[in-house]
C-alpha cells in the first residue's frame, strides 16, 4: 500500500460545480480507479487559496494522477478542464506533496 498527496487548482467561482460533478462521479471512472488499485481517495478544498488537496491510497504502482492513458480518465479530464487549471492535454495541474510527518 502506498499513500500519496497532491494539490490541484480550482478556478474561482467553480466550487459548487466541482462538488456537483464529483457527487455524480461516473461509475466507469470509479471502477477504473478501483481496478487500478486506487482507494480511500479524498479531495479537500482550501477556500482561501482555491487549492484542492488530494490524498489517496494505492495497491498498485499508479495513482489517479498517472492514469492518463486510460480513455475514461481522459474523458473526465476533458469534462473538468473548464473549472480547473489544466495542462495542454487537459490533465489537471497536479503537484505531488512530500510527507513530512505521520502519526498512526
Residue, then its C-alpha position, 0 to 999 in steps of 0.5 A: x500500500x502506498x499513500x500519496x498527496x497532491x494539490x490541484x487548482x480550482x478556478x474561482x467561482x467553480x466550487x459548487x460545480x466541482x462538488x456537483x460533478x464529483x457527487x455524480x462521479x461516473x461509475x466507469x471512472x470509479x471502477x477504473x480507479x478501483x481496478x487500478x488499485x486506487x482507494x480511500x481517495x479524498x479531495x479537500x478544498x482550501x477556500x482561501x487559496x482555491x487549492x484542492x488537496x488530494x490524498x489517496x491510497x494505492x495497491x498498485x504502482x499508479x495513482x489517479x494522477x498517472x492514469x492518463x492513458x486510460x480513455x475514461x480518465x481522459x474523458x473526465x479530464x476533458x469534462x473538468x478542464x473548464x473549472x480547473x487549471x489544466x495542462x495542454x492535454x487537459x490533465x489537471x495541474x497536479x503537484x505531488x506533496x512530500x510527507x513530512x510527518x505521520x502519526x498512526 
